[in-house]
Amino acid sequence: MTSAVPQALPFALIATDLDGTLLRAGDTVSARSYAALATARAAGAQHIVVTGRPVPQVRHVLDGLGYTGLAVCGQGAQVYDAARGRLLHSVSMDRGLAEVALGKIEAEIGEVYAAVNQEGLDAEMLIGPGYRMWHPHLPTVRVPRRADLWSAPINKVLIQHPVLDDDELTQAARSVVGDLVNVTMAGEHTVELQPPGIDKATGLARAAAVLGLTAETTIAFGDMPNDVPMFAWSRHGVAMANSHRELFAVADEVTLSNEADGIAVVLERLYA
């Protein structure tokens, strides 16, 4: 399938992470960023949100933007059609595999605290004992036992450690279960276990194919290690000034921070 977007466009597809990238504090998008995206769309470019959040935790942001495109959610596990309010694709995580992975990690580094994002459009985030939710504006349900986390299908597991920081926990988990599950750092205090073979690149590739677009026509914006696969897939990767060092290492360009409208700065240059 070929793109119907005019070939004169610098990039036919704009892929943006949300937290730490497009969003400012409080899940807001500045008027400048909103206008820059609108200008790019008016020129013929498509915009796809690519976020680690599952659909239930991002729908309010999309609604606030008046967003009617495709969104890659759940760290690449979900492709959501915002205009129709339905999932085009979704990959669940085997709960038995998740338990095995947690057991192997704990055998190596001691107790970890766990939470899960359940599968589905109206699913819940369940918080196990000890897990601290650093984003209080997102709805969660606390459960008394870890076993309660597996009460319904899930798409990922989130883990924390009482002593190890995010980088240390990611490295330790990856060394123990990296052959079983995908281990990624998605944000501060957010280390995640996903089904093997699932990441932002696989989700973005699937969504782009629906639009008839390719990696060669894509510019991607992000700030954390979970954006590394998306940068590798895209023709041009732009890291925010507030990015993790792993993303700086693979970025083609660095822009201003999310709070300083870094995405708008680049889009205004490209689509003026």
N, C-alpha and C positions, 0 to 999 in steps of 0.2 A: 504494500500500500504506500502511496506517495503522499507527501504533504501538500495541502492546498494553500499553504501560507506563502506569500510572495518571497522569492528567493533573495530579494534585496535586504531582507531583515538580517540584522547582525546575528540574532538567535531567534529561532521560531518557538522555542520552549524555554520558559523560565521556571525553574524548580526552587522553591524556597522552604527551608526549615522554618519552624515557628519559634519555639522558645530560644531566646538568646540571639535570634536572627531577624525575623520579621516582626515579632512581638516585642513591645516594650513592657515595662512593669505593669502588672495588673491585666495581662492578656489583651493589651490594646495595640492598635496599629495607628501610627501617626497620620495626620492628614497628608503630609508630604509623601510618605510611602504609598498611601492609598492612591494618590494622584499619579505617582510615577508608574504604578502597576496599571492604572487605567489608561495612561498614555501608551504604554507598551501593547496593551490589548487592542486599543484603537488602531494601532499600526499593523495589527494582524498576528501578534504573538499570543501564545497560549500560556496560562499560568497554572502550575500544579503545586499545591501544598504537599510537602513531604515531611511527615512528623512521626516521632516516636509514640505520640499519644494515640490510644485507640479512639475509634469514632465517638463513643459517648463523651469523651473528655475534650473533644475538639469541636463538636457540632455548634456549641454556643459561639465560638470564635468565627466559624464559617458563616453562621447566620448574621453575626454582627457586621461582617464584611460584605454581606449580600453576595456571597460566593456561590457560584452555580456550576463550577467546573468539577474536575475529578480531584480527589485528595487521596494521597497514599498515607495510610495511618498504621498504627501498631507496629512501627519499625519496619514497614514493608510487607507486613502480613495481610493488610487490607487495602483494597482499592474501593473507594466510596464515591458514588455519584451524588454530589450534593444537590443537584437540581431535582433529582427524583427521590432522594432520601433512601437510597438502597445500596447494598453492597454488591459490587460487580465480581469481587473475588475476596476470599478469606481463607487463611490457613490457620488451623488450630494447632496447639502444642500438645503432644501426648503427655497426659498427666503422670503416667507411670515413669516416663523418661524424665520428667521434671523432678519427681521425687528421687530418682536414682542420682541425678546430677547434684541435687542439694546434698544428698548423703555423702557423695564422693568429695564435694567441696568441704563439708564439715569434718570429714575424716582427716583432711589435710590442714585446715586452718581454724578449727573449732566452730562454735555455734555462729550461724548467720541468721539474720532476721529476714523474713520473706513476705512478699505480697504478690498478688496476681491480678492481671487484667483478664476478666472473663471475655468469652467470645460472644459477638453479636452486637446489634445496633443499640440495644438498651441494657447492655450488660453492666455489671458493677466492678469496681476495684475493691478487692478484699485485702484487708491488712491483717497480717498475722501478729502474734505476740512479739513485742520488742521493736517492730518496724515503725520508723518515724516518718510521717508524711510531711515533706518539706514544702508542699504546695497546698496549703489549707483551703484554697478557693476551689479545688477539684473535689468532687464528691467521692467519699469512700465509705466502706462498711468494715468495721473492725470485728474480727472473729476471735473466739477464745482459744482455739487450738489450730496448730498447723494443718491437721487433717481436714479442717473445714475449708481450707483453700481449694481443695479438689472437688468441691461439691457440684461443679458444673464445668463445661468445657472452657478452656483458657486459650489465650494466644501468646502470653509470655509470663515470665516470673521476674520479679524485681528483688534484688538482695542488698542487704547492708551488713556491715561487720562492726562490732563495738570498738575495734581498735584500728584496723586497717583503713587507709584512706581509699578514695575511689580508684586511683591508679593502681595501688597495691592489690586491692580486691579484684580488679579486672584482670591483672596479670596472674594472680594466684588461681582464680577460677578458670581462666583460659588454659593454664598449664595442666589443670586437672581434668577438665571436661570439654576442652575445646574441640575434641574429636566427636563429641556426642551432641553438643548444642552450640549455637552461635552466642558468644559472650561479647557484650558491647557496653561501652560507657555512653549514656545518652544525655547526661547532664550532671550537675552537682548532686551528689548523694543518689545517683540513679544508675546503678549497674544492673544489666538485664540479661536474662537467658531467653533465647528464642529458638524456634525450630531450626534444625540445621538447614543451611542454604537460603535462609530468609534474612534479607537486610534491605536497606533503603534503595540500593541499586536494583535489586530484583523487582521490588514494587514499582519503582519509577519506570523501569523498562516495560513492565506490563501496562501501566497507565499510558505511557507514551505511544505504545503500539496501538492502543484504542484510538488515539488521535491521529495515527498515521505519521508520527514523528519519530526521530531517531536520536541516538546519543550525539551524533555529529552536529545536531541543530540545537543542543541544549546548553544553557548556562545554569549553574547550580550555586546556591548560597547556603552556608551553614556555619556552625561554630563548635561542634563537638566531634569526638572520634567516631560516633555512629554515622557521621556524614562522610567519612572517608570513602566508603564504597560508592556513594553517590557521586563524589568528585571523580573517582576513577572511571566511572561510567560516562560521565558528561564530558563534553569537549572543553569546557572552561569552568573551573571551580573558584569561587570567590569566598574567602574566609573573612568573617567579621573581626574587627580589631580585638574583640573580647574572646576570641577563639582559644580552644585548647591547643597546646603546642603540636599535637599529632596532626591537626588539620593544617596548621601553618606549614608543616613540612611537605604537604602534598598540594597546596593551593597554587593556582596560577596567578592569583591576585589577592591583595588584602585591602579591604575597605574600612570605613569607619564602623564604630560599634552599632549594635541594634538601637541603643538609646540615642545615637546621633544620626539615625536614618541612613545607615551604610548601604542598604539595598537601593534606596532612592538615588543616592549619589551615583551609583553605577548605571542604573536604568536611565537616569536623566541624560547621562553622557551617550548612551547607546541609542536611545529612541527619541532624542530631541528633534 
